[in-house]
Amino acid sequence: MRSPTGIPAKNKSRPQGKAARPLTVSSRQLSPTERRNPRSTNLDRLRGGDAIELMLTEEARVAQALWSKRRLLGRAVTLVTRAFRRGGRLFYVGAGTSGRLGVLDASECPPTFRVAPTLVQGIIAGGDAALRRSVEGAEDDALAGGQEIIARGVGARDVVMGIAASGTTPFVWGALRAAKRRRATTILLCFNPHLVIPKPWRPNLVIAPDLGPEVLTGSTRLKAGTATKLVLNLITTLAMVRVGKVMGNLMVDVVPGNAKLRTRAVRIVRELTGMDAVSAEAALTRNGWDVKTTCCRSGRPRSSSAP
C-alpha cells in the first residue's frame, strides 16, 4: 500500500480493531515553492531590464534566508565532519535539480580535496540517465530510494542528506527512512517550513528556510537551486577545512590534473614555503605533485584545522 505521497505506508496495530492510518509527510499549507510570486505575475510582459532586475532581486533573498538558518547549517557541518573523522561517508539524495546538484558537488570533491570518489556520493532518482534528461516517475518511487541506500551499504558512521525543494519527494523519503533504519545520521534540506513529518521518520536535522515563491511558478531550479548549491558548497567546503584539507585558505590537497592546476599548485607551494617557482615545481615533481606533502617536507607546519 502506498501513501498519497507515494511512500509505502507503514501499518501500525491499533486497539479495538480501529483501522490503521498510514504515516505520510504532508504540508500544513501549500509549499512556498509552489505558490505564485505576486511580483512576477506579469513576467511575460516585462521589458528585458525589468525582468532581469526582478530575477536578480529575488535571487538576492536567498543568502538572507540561509543566514537565518546559520546555526542549523553549522550543525550540518559538524555532523558531516564527525562522519569523515570516523571513516564515514556523505550521501546526497534528490530528484531532478536537487539530485543533479548533489551529484555535481560530490563529483567536485575528489579533484578539489584529494579524497576518494566514495567519500561524497550523489544519488539521483532515475540514475545517471536523469543527469541529462527527465526520467518520468522516478521521484515517486520510494522503494528505489531505499534500495539505493541498501546497495551502498550505508551504516551508522555515514550521513545521508535528502534534498527536496517541497520536502515531500517519495524517492528522498524512501532513502531517508532506509538510512534511519540503518542508524545513519539523516539530514533533510528543503524549502518548505510547513512540513508535517511523522516522528518515526523525522531526520536528525531538518533545514527548511523559506525562500518564498519562485519568479517562474514551481521552477525550483531558480531560487531553490541557488540555495541548494550554496548549502552544499558550504557543508563540504567547511567539513574539508575541519579535517585538514586546507591551509589558510589554500587547497593544499588539490589534484593538479591539468596545466592550470599545476600552475596553481606551484603558486600554493611558493605562497606557503617561500620557494621560487623553479624550486617549487622541482619539489612538487619529487613528491608526486602532492601539494601538502611538498609543503610539510619543506618545513611548513600543518594547518591547525587538521584533525
Backbone torsions as a table, in degrees:
resi	resn	phi	psi	omega
1	MET	NA	140.6	179.9
2	ARG	-116.5	147.5	176.6
3	SER	-77.3	171.3	177.0
4	PRO	-58.7	-22.7	179.1
5	THR	-87.5	-2.8	-179.1
6	GLY	92.1	-0.5	179.9
7	ILE	-87.8	130.3	-179.4
8	PRO	-53.4	131.3	-178.7
9	ALA	-73.7	150.6	178.9
10	LYS	-110.4	115.7	-178.2
11	ASN	-76.9	135.6	177.6
12	LYS	-127.5	130.4	-179.3
13	SER	-69.0	144.6	179.8
14	ARG	-130.5	150.9	-179.6
15	PRO	-68.9	159.7	173.0
16	GLN	59.3	26.2	172.5
17	GLY	70.8	14.9	179.2
18	LYS	-69.2	143.6	-179.0
19	ALA	-68.3	137.2	178.8
20	ALA	-73.6	140.4	175.8
21	ARG	-99.5	126.9	-177.1
22	PRO	-66.2	146.5	174.2
23	LEU	-74.2	135.2	176.5
24	THR	-138.9	154.6	170.3
25	VAL	-94.6	120.1	-177.2
26	SER	-130.1	178.3	179.8
27	SER	-127.9	135.4	-179.0
28	ARG	-64.6	-25.7	176.0
29	GLN	-150.6	171.8	-177.9
30	LEU	-57.4	133.6	-179.9
31	SER	-58.5	139.6	175.7
32	PRO	-53.9	-28.8	-179.1
33	THR	-68.4	-14.9	-178.4
34	GLU	-108.2	-7.3	-179.1
35	ARG	-78.3	159.8	175.0
36	ARG	-82.8	137.9	178.6
37	ASN	-85.6	117.8	-177.9
38	PRO	-64.9	-18.5	-179.9
39	ARG	-80.0	-14.3	-174.4
40	SER	-122.5	19.8	-178.2
41	THR	-64.3	-20.3	176.6
42	ASN	-108.8	30.9	-176.9
43	LEU	-54.6	-39.2	-176.9
44	ASP	-72.7	-5.7	-179.5
45	ARG	-117.0	-1.4	-178.2
46	LEU	-72.8	144.7	172.8
47	ARG	-71.6	158.8	-173.9
48	GLY	-50.9	-51.8	-177.7
49	GLY	-63.4	-38.3	-179.9
50	ASP	-68.9	-38.7	179.1
51	ALA	-66.0	-40.8	178.4
52	ILE	-64.0	-44.2	178.5
53	GLU	-60.0	-42.3	179.1
54	LEU	-60.4	-49.1	-178.0
55	MET	-64.4	-41.1	-178.7
56	LEU	-69.5	-38.7	179.0
57	THR	-68.6	-34.6	175.5
58	GLU	-66.5	-43.6	179.0
59	GLU	-63.3	-31.9	-179.3
60	ALA	-64.5	-18.4	179.2
61	ARG	-75.4	-15.8	-174.8
62	VAL	-63.6	-48.7	-177.1
63	ALA	-61.1	-39.3	179.4
64	GLN	-64.5	-42.0	179.0
65	ALA	-64.0	-39.3	178.6
66	LEU	-70.4	-35.9	178.5
67	TRP	-58.1	-34.8	179.8
68	SER	-67.4	-16.7	179.6
69	LYS	-110.0	21.9	-173.1
70	ARG	-61.6	-32.9	179.2
71	ARG	-68.6	-39.4	176.4
72	LEU	-67.0	-38.2	176.6
73	LEU	-63.5	-39.9	176.6
74	GLY	-61.9	-38.2	177.4
75	ARG	-64.1	-39.9	178.4
76	ALA	-62.0	-43.3	177.6
77	VAL	-59.3	-43.2	179.9
78	THR	-62.5	-43.4	-179.6
79	LEU	-64.2	-41.9	-179.9
80	VAL	-69.7	-41.2	177.6
81	THR	-59.4	-45.5	179.0
82	ARG	-59.5	-42.1	179.0
83	ALA	-61.6	-46.4	179.8
84	PHE	-60.2	-42.6	-178.2
85	ARG	-67.8	-24.5	179.5
86	ARG	-93.4	5.9	-178.6
87	GLY	84.4	15.9	179.5
88	GLY	-90.2	179.5	-176.2
89	ARG	-127.1	165.2	175.2
90	LEU	-115.5	128.0	177.2
91	PHE	-118.1	127.9	170.3
92	TYR	-97.5	137.2	178.3
93	VAL	-130.3	126.3	178.8
94	GLY	-162.3	174.5	176.2
95	ALA	-124.9	150.8	178.1
96	GLY	59.7	-135.1	-178.7
97	THR	-56.4	-42.6	-179.3
98	SER	-59.5	-44.6	179.4
99	GLY	-66.8	-40.9	-179.6
100	ARG	-63.9	-40.0	179.8
101	LEU	-68.0	-34.3	175.3
102	GLY	-64.3	-44.8	177.7
103	VAL	-62.3	-41.0	179.6
104	LEU	-59.9	-49.7	-178.1
105	ASP	-63.4	-42.0	179.2
106	ALA	-61.3	-40.5	-176.7
107	SER	-70.0	-22.1	-179.3
108	GLU	-83.4	-16.5	-175.1
109	CYS	-69.0	-44.2	-179.4
110	PRO	-58.5	-48.1	-179.7
111	PRO	-72.6	-28.7	-177.2
112	THR	-79.5	-37.6	-172.1
113	PHE	-121.6	7.9	179.1
114	ARG	52.6	53.3	176.6
115	VAL	-117.4	162.1	177.9
116	ALA	-66.3	146.5	178.7
117	PRO	-60.1	-17.7	-179.2
118	THR	-84.5	-11.2	-175.6
119	LEU	-66.9	-45.4	176.2
120	VAL	-122.1	121.3	-175.9
121	GLN	-125.7	139.0	175.7
122	GLY	-103.8	130.7	178.2
123	ILE	-117.7	121.6	-178.9
124	ILE	-118.4	135.8	177.5
125	ALA	-58.2	129.0	-178.4
126	GLY	94.2	-4.0	177.1
127	GLY	74.1	-167.8	-174.4
128	ASP	-57.9	-30.4	179.7
129	ALA	-60.0	-29.9	-177.7
130	ALA	-74.8	-8.2	176.0
131	LEU	-69.1	-27.3	-175.5
132	ARG	-110.9	-22.6	179.8
133	ARG	-151.1	157.1	-179.6
134	SER	-67.0	135.5	174.7
135	VAL	-109.3	103.9	-172.4
136	GLU	-58.7	132.3	174.6
137	GLY	80.9	-9.1	-175.2
138	ALA	-62.4	-37.2	-176.5
139	GLU	-71.3	-15.8	-179.1
140	ASP	-88.3	-1.2	-174.5
141	ASP	-96.2	91.4	-180.0
142	ALA	-65.9	-37.3	-179.1
143	LEU	-60.5	-41.4	179.6
144	ALA	-63.0	-37.7	177.1
145	GLY	-61.0	-43.9	178.0
146	GLY	-65.6	-38.3	-179.7
147	GLN	-64.5	-35.3	177.5
148	GLU	-61.8	-39.3	179.7
149	ILE	-67.2	-43.2	179.7
150	ILE	-64.8	-43.5	-177.6
151	ALA	-61.2	-30.8	-179.0
152	ARG	-89.8	3.6	176.5
153	GLY	63.7	35.6	-179.3
154	VAL	-60.5	137.3	-178.7
155	GLY	-140.5	-166.8	-170.1
156	ALA	-65.9	-21.5	-179.6
157	ARG	-85.4	-8.8	-173.1
158	ASP	-93.4	162.9	172.5
159	VAL	-119.2	130.6	174.8
160	VAL	-115.9	120.2	-177.9
161	MET	-112.2	112.0	175.7
162	GLY	-84.5	136.8	-179.8
163	ILE	-122.3	117.7	-178.0
164	ALA	-151.3	113.9	-173.9
165	ALA	-54.3	-48.7	-179.1
166	SER	-85.5	-15.1	177.5
167	GLY	86.6	2.5	-174.4
168	THR	-119.5	8.5	-175.3
169	THR	-59.8	117.9	-176.7
170	PRO	-58.3	-41.2	179.5
171	PHE	-56.6	-43.0	-179.4
172	VAL	-66.8	-43.9	-179.6
173	TRP	-68.5	-32.8	174.5
174	GLY	-61.2	-40.7	178.0
175	ALA	-68.0	-44.0	-179.2
176	LEU	-63.9	-40.8	178.5
177	ARG	-63.9	-43.4	179.0
178	ALA	-63.8	-41.3	179.2
179	ALA	-63.8	-40.3	179.3
180	LYS	-64.2	-41.3	177.7
181	ARG	-62.4	-30.1	-179.3
182	ARG	-92.7	12.1	173.5
183	ARG	67.4	21.2	172.1
184	ALA	-74.6	158.0	172.0
185	THR	-76.7	133.4	-176.1
186	THR	-120.3	141.0	179.1
187	ILE	-132.8	138.8	172.1
188	LEU	-116.3	126.1	170.3
189	LEU	-109.1	119.0	176.9
190	CYS	-146.3	176.8	-178.2
191	PHE	-127.7	37.7	177.7
192	ASN	-130.4	100.1	-178.4
193	PRO	-76.9	2.8	-174.8
194	HIS	-103.2	12.8	-177.5
195	LEU	-64.4	144.3	170.0
196	VAL	-115.2	108.5	-175.2
197	ILE	-109.1	121.7	176.9
198	PRO	-55.6	140.1	-175.3
199	LYS	-54.0	-41.8	-179.7
200	PRO	-63.2	-22.2	-178.0
201	TRP	-96.7	-13.5	-168.6
202	ARG	-60.9	126.6	178.0
203	PRO	-65.8	165.0	177.2
204	ASN	-62.5	-29.0	-178.7
205	LEU	-145.5	131.7	175.6
206	VAL	-120.5	124.0	177.1
207	ILE	-114.4	111.9	-172.4
208	ALA	-137.0	67.8	177.0
209	PRO	-67.9	150.5	177.6
210	ASP	-97.8	109.6	-179.7
211	LEU	-90.6	-6.9	-173.0
212	GLY	77.7	174.7	-178.0
213	PRO	-70.9	154.3	179.7
214	GLU	-75.4	155.5	175.4
215	VAL	-59.3	-43.2	173.9
216	LEU	-102.6	109.8	-168.2
217	THR	-50.9	123.5	176.1
218	GLY	81.9	-3.2	-178.0
219	SER	-86.4	87.5	-173.9
220	THR	-78.9	7.1	169.5
221	ARG	-77.4	-5.9	-178.4
222	LEU	-88.9	-108.9	-176.2
223	LYS	-61.0	-41.0	179.2
224	ALA	-63.1	-39.1	177.3
225	GLY	-65.6	-42.9	177.9
226	THR	-60.4	-46.1	-179.2
227	ALA	-63.8	-40.4	178.6
228	THR	-61.3	-47.1	179.7
229	LYS	-59.9	-43.0	179.2
230	LEU	-62.1	-43.7	-178.0
231	VAL	-66.2	-44.4	-179.5
232	LEU	-65.9	-40.9	174.8
233	ASN	-55.1	-47.5	-176.7
234	LEU	-62.3	-47.9	-174.3
235	ILE	-64.5	-52.1	-176.6
236	THR	-70.3	-39.0	-179.7
237	THR	-61.7	-50.2	-176.3
238	LEU	-71.3	-32.5	174.9
239	ALA	-65.4	-40.6	178.2
240	MET	-67.0	-36.6	174.7
241	VAL	-58.7	-45.3	-175.5
242	ARG	-68.5	-24.2	178.9
243	VAL	-98.1	16.1	169.4
244	GLY	88.7	21.1	-179.4
245	LYS	-88.0	2.3	-175.1
246	VAL	-137.3	141.2	170.2
247	MET	-116.8	119.9	-173.2
248	GLY	64.2	-116.8	172.8
249	ASN	-122.4	30.0	-176.8
250	LEU	-110.3	136.7	-177.4
251	MET	-83.7	83.1	-173.6
252	VAL	-75.5	-4.7	174.9
253	ASP	-109.3	17.5	176.8
254	VAL	-60.3	144.9	176.4
255	VAL	-96.9	109.0	-176.4
256	PRO	-77.3	78.5	-173.5
257	GLY	-90.7	0.0	177.4
258	ASN	-149.7	176.2	-174.5
259	ALA	-60.7	-41.9	-180.0
260	LYS	-60.5	-44.3	-177.3
261	LEU	-73.7	-29.9	175.1
262	ARG	-67.9	-38.3	175.5
263	THR	-63.0	-40.7	177.5
264	ARG	-64.0	-41.1	180.0
265	ALA	-60.7	-43.8	177.4
266	VAL	-60.4	-42.7	-178.9
267	ARG	-64.2	-39.3	179.2
268	ILE	-65.1	-45.5	179.9
269	VAL	-62.2	-41.6	177.7
270	ARG	-61.8	-42.2	-178.7
271	GLU	-62.9	-40.0	-173.6
272	LEU	-89.2	-20.7	-175.2
273	THR	-116.9	-18.5	-176.3
274	GLY	82.9	6.3	178.2
275	MET	-67.2	159.4	169.4
276	ASP	-83.3	172.0	-173.4
277	ALA	-62.5	-41.8	-178.2
278	VAL	-65.2	-45.7	179.8
279	SER	-65.1	-39.5	179.7
280	ALA	-63.4	-44.3	180.0
281	GLU	-65.9	-38.4	178.7
282	ALA	-65.0	-41.3	179.1
283	ALA	-65.8	-40.7	177.8
284	LEU	-63.6	-40.6	178.5
285	THR	-61.3	-43.1	179.0
286	ARG	-62.8	-31.0	-175.6
287	ASN	-103.9	24.7	176.1
288	GLY	63.2	29.4	-179.7
289	TRP	59.1	34.3	174.0
290	ASP	-95.4	107.6	-173.2
291	VAL	-64.1	-47.0	-176.7
292	LYS	-62.4	-46.2	179.4
293	THR	-60.9	-42.0	179.5
294	THR	-60.7	-44.6	179.9
295	CYS	-65.6	-44.1	-178.3
296	CYS	-65.9	-39.3	179.4
297	ARG	-73.0	-14.8	177.8
298	SER	-94.3	8.0	176.6
299	GLY	96.5	2.2	177.7
300	ARG	-78.8	121.0	179.3
301	PRO	-67.9	150.4	177.5
302	ARG	-66.3	152.2	-179.5
303	SER	-61.8	146.4	178.6
304	SER	-68.0	-9.9	178.6
305	SER	-80.7	-7.7	-179.2
306	ALA	-67.9	147.1	-179.2
307	PRO	-69.8	NA	NA
